[in-house]
Amino acid sequence: MEQNYFTLYLQSYLQSDFPDLLAQLAPEEIENLVLERANQAASIFEKERLAGKDILQSQEVAIAELTNGLSFSTYSFLNHLLETEFLPDYQRLIASEKRQTFLIAICPLLEKLVHKYESESGENQRLCYHLIIGQLENLIQVHGV
């Protein structure tokens, strides 16, 4: 499996789930991040194949390493929340092509609360969810969505 596959996979994954992270990095930092992880994934894939694993097993191990530390996306979480809890606002953002810009702008403001939500369970998680909803509603109003 070529390094190009892993490069394209990671670039696509970052663009779809972590545009907020990409917005914080300089182009050369993004290029270095992708190149380093893709090279490492290609190397792991080769080692796994030489160890006797089939292509799918080897690919699974390589992809896990490629995306290590990128399992939870505040951006994706807020996008889903916006779509499910504020559908009319979500649709307006889509129609005006401002959804991504809005989400990138609010991710840093809600990141700690979203990560707290992710780490909690039960009643505490439910309370965090409602806090996020309230904050998101305020941000929608502030940003004139």
Buried (B, 14 or more C-beta within 10 A) or exposed (E): BEBEBBBEBBBEBBEEBBBBBBBEBEEEEBEEBBBEBBEBBBBBBEEBBEEEBEEEEBBEBBBEBBBEEBEEBBBBBBBEBBBEBBEEBBEBBEEEEBBBBBBBBBBEBBBEBBBBBBEBEEEEBEEBBEBBEEBBEEBBEEBEB
